[in-house]
């Protein structure tokens, strides 16, 4: 195995321990505060960091688009991330992050890359839960103080919701208007049961709501794996008090992978290791893809895996998981 492949596998294996790696970077001075803040993105979404190449401007390009570049045999769009977030660079950008997620590849300019830190999802707070909800920030990561900082000082990094950012800057951002014809026949659940959905992205939750409504499926939404786990335990207790099982309350668990407090892998493992919950079908719905993640899906016992976002493939994955039950 090559050193680079070993590093990729090592990072992917963190998903089985409720840990992940966050790439920290800066985007220049915030136009309101004048400060240079720390931002972050999951390393698994970053294909590479490259010196800024020559960008070809595209006629009629949307706002925040700088044009396109060719990297090896692929032409990819480049977006002005500082401008998107509301920052100003002191000079022309010299670096860009090439990202892969949600079935797409694109690049974002940054001012500088600070570090890669290994964190526990318990160190990540939902932006909505912390009272700092912004459409482009999904969560806040607590970091240990840097050298020279006070011993008890905690730095915060804003974890960007790159799915929301991509939807905002892409001309076809309204393309995901899910209709019944996109998902096929109505999905029938046991009477009184719902699909429990966990996702920390506002954009993802909005798309999932459209898809589930098109399938005519009753559902309940939560914003993290921890919330989902707590809710499942409440519903499990309620079912048992009525002489029923969890399947009378929840027909299926649909979960994202990257979430504050508890990731989707840990949530799935907890469900499958609980004798009173393990019959519950679990489908993982994520913008992360690749053989390593799919192998982890199988290892924790998930009943399905579907990449964001295809309403047709999502409907198919739900049907398959429910049929196995």
C-alpha positions in Angstrom: 0.0 0.0 0.0 1.3 3.4 -0.9 1.9 6.0 1.9 -0.8 8.3 0.3 -3.3 5.4 0.2 -2.5 4.5 3.8 -3.2 8.1 4.9 -6.6 8.0 3.1 -7.5 4.7 4.7 -6.3 6.0 8.1 -8.6 9.1 7.8 -11.5 7.0 6.6 -11.1 4.7 9.6 -11.7 7.6 12.0 -15.4 7.5 11.0 -15.7 4.3 13.0 -14.5 6.1 16.2 -16.7 9.2 16.2 -13.6 11.2 15.2 -12.7 13.0 12.0 -10.1 15.4 10.6 -10.8 19.0 10.0 -8.8 21.2 7.5 -8.4 24.7 9.0 -8.0 27.7 6.7 -8.4 31.4 6.6 -10.3 33.6 4.2 -8.9 37.1 4.9 -10.5 39.8 7.0 -14.2 39.7 7.7 -15.8 42.8 6.1 -17.8 43.6 9.3 -15.4 42.7 12.1 -12.1 43.2 10.3 -10.8 40.0 11.9 -9.4 36.9 10.2 -11.4 33.9 11.4 -10.7 30.2 11.3 -12.9 28.1 9.0 -13.0 24.4 8.5 -14.0 21.5 6.2 -13.9 17.8 6.7 -10.6 16.5 5.1 -12.6 13.7 3.4 -14.2 16.3 1.2 -10.9 17.8 0.1 -9.2 16.1 -2.9 -6.1 18.3 -2.9 -4.7 21.8 -2.1 -3.0 23.4 -5.0 -1.2 26.6 -5.9 -3.6 28.9 -7.7 -3.4 28.1 -11.4 -4.4 30.3 -14.3 -8.2 30.6 -14.3 -10.2 30.9 -17.5 -13.1 33.4 -17.1 -16.4 32.1 -18.5 -18.8 34.4 -20.2 -22.1 34.8 -18.3 -20.7 33.0 -15.2 -22.8 33.4 -12.1 -21.9 35.5 -9.1 -18.9 34.3 -7.1 -17.6 32.3 -10.0 -14.0 33.0 -11.1 -14.1 30.7 -14.1 -12.7 27.3 -14.7 -9.3 25.5 -14.5 -8.0 22.3 -16.0 -6.4 20.0 -13.5 -4.9 17.0 -15.3 -7.8 15.8 -17.5 -10.7 17.5 -15.7 -12.1 21.0 -16.1 -13.6 22.2 -12.8 -15.3 25.4 -11.7 -13.5 27.8 -9.3 -15.4 29.9 -6.8 -14.4 32.9 -4.7 -14.9 31.5 -1.2 -13.8 34.6 0.7 -16.4 36.7 -1.2 -19.1 34.1 -0.5 -18.4 34.2 3.2 -18.1 37.9 3.4 -14.3 38.3 3.6 -11.7 40.3 1.8 -8.2 39.1 0.9 -5.3 41.5 1.2 -3.8 40.2 -2.1 -4.9 37.9 -5.0 -5.5 34.4 -3.8 -2.6 32.0 -4.1 -4.2 28.7 -2.9 -7.4 26.8 -3.7 -9.1 23.8 -2.2 -10.2 21.2 -4.7 -13.2 19.5 -3.2 -15.3 16.4 -4.0 -18.7 15.9 -2.4 -22.3 15.5 -3.4 -21.4 13.9 -6.7 -19.5 17.1 -7.8 -15.9 18.4 -8.0 -15.2 22.1 -7.6 -12.5 24.4 -6.3 -12.6 27.2 -3.7 -10.0 30.0 -3.2 -8.6 30.5 0.3 -6.1 32.9 1.8 -4.1 30.3 3.7 -4.3 26.8 5.1 -3.5 26.6 8.9 -3.6 23.0 10.0 -5.3 19.7 10.0 -6.7 18.8 13.4 -8.1 15.5 14.6 -11.3 16.0 16.6 -14.1 14.1 18.3 -17.6 14.9 17.1 -18.4 15.7 20.7 -16.2 18.8 20.2 -18.4 20.1 17.5 -21.5 22.1 18.3 -24.4 22.6 15.9 -24.6 26.2 14.8 -28.3 26.1 15.4 -27.9 24.7 18.9 -25.3 27.3 19.8 -27.5 30.2 18.8 -25.2 31.2 15.9 -27.1 29.6 13.1 -26.1 30.8 9.7 -27.1 29.3 6.4 -23.5 28.8 5.4 -22.1 27.5 8.7 -23.2 24.1 9.9 -21.4 23.9 13.2 -18.7 25.3 15.5 -15.6 23.2 16.3 -13.9 23.7 19.6 -10.1 23.6 19.3 -7.4 23.4 21.9 -5.5 26.7 22.4 -2.5 27.3 20.2 1.0 27.6 21.6 1.3 30.8 23.6 -2.4 30.9 24.4 -3.8 30.7 27.9 -4.0 27.1 29.1 -7.8 27.3 29.3 -8.4 29.2 26.1 -10.5 27.5 23.5 -10.4 28.5 19.9 -13.5 28.1 17.6 -13.5 27.2 14.0 -16.6 27.7 11.8 -17.3 24.5 9.9 -18.8 25.5 6.6 -21.9 23.9 5.1 -20.3 23.3 1.7 -23.5 21.8 0.4 -25.4 25.0 1.1 -22.5 27.0 -0.4 -22.6 24.9 -3.6 -26.3 25.3 -3.9 -26.0 29.0 -3.5 -23.4 29.5 -6.2 -24.6 27.0 -8.8 -26.9 28.4 -11.4 -29.1 25.3 -11.2 -29.5 25.7 -7.4 -33.2 25.3 -7.7 -33.0 22.1 -9.7 -33.9 19.9 -6.8 -37.6 20.5 -6.8 -38.7 16.9 -6.1 -42.0 15.7 -7.5 -43.9 12.5 -7.1 -42.8 11.3 -10.6 -39.2 11.5 -9.4 -39.7 9.0 -6.6 -42.2 6.5 -7.9 -45.1 5.0 -6.0 -46.1 6.0 -2.5 -43.9 4.4 0.2 -46.2 2.6 2.6 -45.2 2.4 6.3 -46.6 0.6 9.2 -49.6 2.7 10.5 -48.4 5.1 13.2 -44.7 4.9 12.3 -42.4 7.5 10.8 -39.1 7.8 9.1 -36.7 9.5 11.5 -34.2 11.7 9.7 -30.9 13.1 11.1 -28.9 15.7 9.2 -27.2 18.9 10.3 -27.4 20.7 7.0 -30.4 23.0 6.4 -30.1 22.4 2.7 -30.0 18.7 3.0 -33.0 18.7 5.4 -35.0 20.8 2.9 -34.3 18.4 0.0 -35.1 15.4 2.2 -38.4 17.0 3.2 -39.3 17.4 -0.5 -38.4 13.8 -1.2 -40.3 12.4 1.7 -43.4 14.5 1.0 -43.3 13.3 -2.6 -43.2 9.7 -1.3 -46.1 10.6 1.0 -44.1 9.4 4.0 -44.6 10.7 7.5 -41.3 11.8 9.0 -39.6 13.5 11.9 -36.4 15.6 11.5 -33.5 16.0 14.0 -30.2 17.8 13.5 -27.6 15.4 14.9 -26.8 11.8 15.6 -27.0 12.5 19.3 -30.5 14.0 18.9 -31.5 10.9 16.9 -30.2 8.5 19.4 -32.0 10.3 22.3 -35.2 10.4 20.3 -35.0 6.7 19.5 -34.6 5.8 23.1 -37.6 7.9 24.0 -39.7 6.2 21.3 -38.4 2.8 22.3 -39.5 3.3 25.9 -42.9 4.6 24.7 -43.4 1.5 22.4 -42.5 -0.9 25.2 -44.9 0.8 27.6 -47.6 0.1 25.0 -46.5 -3.5 24.5 -45.1 -2.7 21.1 -41.7 -2.5 19.4 -39.7 0.4 18.0 -40.9 -0.6 14.5 -44.4 0.5 15.6 -43.0 4.0 16.1 -40.1 4.3 13.6 -40.1 2.5 10.3 -36.6 3.5 9.2 -33.7 5.6 10.4 -32.2 7.9 7.6 -29.0 9.5 8.7 -26.2 11.7 7.5 -22.6 10.8 8.3 -21.0 14.1 9.4 -22.9 15.5 12.3 -22.1 17.3 15.6 -21.8 15.3 18.8 -22.4 11.9 17.1 -21.7 10.9 13.5 -23.9 8.6 11.5 -21.5 5.6 11.8 -21.7 5.8 15.6 -25.4 6.2 15.6 -25.8 3.2 13.3 -23.5 1.0 15.4 -25.4 2.0 18.5 -28.7 1.0 16.9 -27.4 -2.3 15.6 -25.9 -3.2 19.0 -29.1 -2.6 20.9 -31.2 -5.7 21.0 -34.4 -3.7 21.1 -33.4 -1.4 18.2 -31.4 -3.6 15.8 -34.4 -4.6 13.7 -34.7 -1.0 12.7 -33.6 -0.4 9.1 -30.8 2.2 8.8 -30.0 4.0 5.5 -27.0 6.4 5.4 -27.4 9.4 3.2 -24.2 11.3 2.7 -22.2 13.7 0.5 -19.1 11.6 1.3 -18.5 8.7 -1.1 -15.9 6.2 -1.9 -15.1 2.5 -1.2 -13.7 3.2 2.2 -16.9 4.8 3.5 -19.1 2.2 1.9 -17.0 -0.5 3.6 -17.6 1.2 6.9 -21.3 1.3 6.2 -21.3 -2.5 5.8 -19.1 -2.9 8.9 -21.6 -1.0 11.2 -24.6 -2.9 9.8 -26.4 -0.2 7.9 -29.1 -1.5 5.5 -28.3 1.0 2.7 -26.1 3.8 1.5 -27.0 6.5 -1.0 -25.0 9.6 -2.1 -26.5 13.0 -1.9 -28.7 14.0 -3.7 -30.8 12.0 -6.0 -34.5 11.7 -5.1 -34.9 8.6 -7.3 -31.9 6.8 -5.8 -33.0 7.8 -2.3 -36.5 6.3 -2.8 -35.0 3.1 -4.2 -32.7 2.8 -1.2 -35.5 3.3 1.3 -37.7 0.7 -0.5 -34.8 -1.8 -0.5 -34.1 -1.3 3.2 -37.8 -1.6 4.2 -38.2 -4.8 2.1 -35.4 -6.5 3.9 -37.2 -5.8 7.2 
